[in-house]
Amino acid sequence: MASANSQYRISSEIEKTRLKMVKVANQEGFTSKEAIKISRDLDKLLNYYQELQDSNKE
């Protein structure tokens, strides 16, 4: 079972990454290599967060 602290840290990291992605996308375009890289990183964080949520249900 994941601790609330680890979920909070991941949630904070998700928000920071999301804001970074929006900033880069607005500056360089939504299909820029950097925006896509950050989007993929965000996907990984979101998937990990979902895994933590699912493990808490069991």
JOMOQUI-V870534 format. One record per backbone hydrogen bond with DSSP energy under -1.0 kcal/mol. NH is the residue of the N-H (numbers start at 1). CO is the residue of the C=O. If there is no record, write none. Layout:
<<NH	CO> <NH	CO>>
//
This chain:
<<7	3> <8	4> <9	5> <10	6> <11	7> <12	8> <13	9> <14	10> <15	11> <16	12> <17	13> <18	14> <19	15> <20	16> <21	17> <22	18> <23	19> <24	20> <25	21> <26	22> <27	23> <28	24> <29	25> <32	29> <36	32> <37	33> <38	34> <39	35> <40	36> <41	37> <42	38> <43	39> <44	40> <45	41> <46	42> <47	43> <48	44> <49	45> <50	46> <51	47> <52	48> <53	49> <54	50> <55	51> <56	52>>
//
